Amino acid sequence: QVQLSESGGGMVQAGGFLRLSCAVTDLSFVYRDMAWFRQGPGKPREFVALIAPDNSRRQYADAVKGRFTISRDNYKNMVYLEMNTLKPEDTAIYYCNGQPPMDGWGQGTQVTVSS
């Protein structure tokens, strides 16, 4: 059974930086596109960033392009999201999952950006 555990969220001021981590228990991790998603207050969950299994391809939502960087460590089964120049509209619960998403989600990690 796949398990996803996100961490690294917190409260920062606009312009700040956070690095999110996601530990993935999945025998197919090294073959799977992985992604970060987020769900802001009163909003549906949305795609943020994706990374191919061999790091050859990354995709970003327009809202975060140039500010966020996704990476992964296939030896540790970890996915990361570096978030720079944070904005209040980045406030959300952040989740990692495969793309397309696997069954089940982790608890997410809360990111709150104050103006």
Residue, then its C-alpha position, 0 to 999 in steps of 0.5 A: q500500500v502506498q503511503l505519502s507523508e508531507s512535511g516542511g510547511g509553516m508560516v512565513q511572510a511574503g517573499g519568504f522561502l520554504r522547502l517541503s519534503c515528501a516521503v513515499t512508500d511505493l515499490s514503483f516510485v522510481y518509475r513514476d511521475m511525481a507531483w505536488f498539489r495544493q488546496g487553498p481555503g475554499k478552493p479545489r485541489e490543484f496541480v503545482a509541479l511534476i517531475a519525471p522519474d529520471n529528472s528529465r522533465r519538470q512541469y509547473a503551474d503558471a502561478v508558481k513558474g520561476r518561483f518553485t522548484i521540484s526535485r526528487d531523490n530516487y535512493k531515498n524515495m523522497v520528493y521536494l518542493e523549494m518555494n521561493t518568493l512566496k505570496p499570500e495566494d500560495t497559502a494552502i495545504y500542500y500534498c504530494n502524489g503520483q501523476p496521475p494520483m495514486d489511491g489515497w493521499g497523505q495528510g498534507t503540510q500547511v503553508t501559510v504566507s502572510s502579507 
